[in-house]
Amino acid sequence: MGFQRKSPADVARRLGERRDRSQSGAGVRASDAWRRETFTLPRDEARAMAQECFVRFPKAAYMTEIESWRELSDGRIEFTIRRLPTAD
């Protein structure tokens, strides 16, 4: 029983099968579990929207957080809120 070399085609086939299994519902990768919403609003509306999201999806249950934000040249705020899809 010796070492058997695998061709690039064998490696590609094995990785493709692994991807197909993960996408078939057999398991959800952690990176796929997050829901993200991006908003671009005037500063006051952005603040109100973020507060509304934290009320609707409490941090303790949904792990809600502002993932990123930036101020645009016109003064509006662009931000992304990340949360889990359910509070399980």
N, C-alpha and C positions, 0 to 999 in steps of 0.2 A: 504494500500500500504506500505509494509514493506521492510526492507533491504533484498536483495537477495544475498546470498553468491555465488561467482563464483568459479567453480572448476578450477584446473590448466589446464584442457583440454579446458575450455571456454576461458581462458586467452590466451593460445597458439593459438587457432583458430582465435581469434580477432587480435592478433599480426601478424599472417600469412596473414590474409586478408589485413591488412594495408600494409604489405610488398609487396604483389601482386599488390595492387593499385599503389604504388609508382614506381614499376618497369614496369608497363604497359604504361608508358608515361604520366600518368595523372599529374605528377609533377616530377621535377628533384631536388634532394637534392643538397644542396650547395657543399657538399663534392664530389659529382659526376661530378660537372661542370668543374673541373680543368683537364688540360692535363699536364702530367709530362713526361719529357724525361731525362734519366740519361746517362751521358757520362763518359768515363774513357780515358783520353788522356794525352800525355806529356804536361807539363806546358804551353809552347807557343801555342800549338794547342788548348788546353783547353780555353785559353784566347781568341784566334781568334774565336772559336766556340761560346763562350758566346757573344762576340760582334756581330757576325753574327745573332744570335737569337734575340738580342735586336733590330737590324736593321729590321729584317724580321717581328718581332712581337713587335712593340713599346709598352713600358710600359704603356703609357697613354691609349692606346686602348685595349690591351690584359691583362693588369695588370701583365706583365711578371716580374719574379724575380728569382734569384738564391735561391732555397729553402734550399739547404744544399750543403756543399762541404767539402772535406777532402783530405789531401795529403797522398798517399799510401807509403808504405815502399820503393818502387822502384822509388819514385819521381814523379810518375804520379798523376794527379788530378782527383778525381771522384766528379762529381757534378750533381745536379738535378735542372733542370729549370722547373718552374711551370708557366702556363699561361692559360687564358681562350681560349676555342676553336674558338670563333669568336669575332669580335670587335663590337658587337651590342651595 
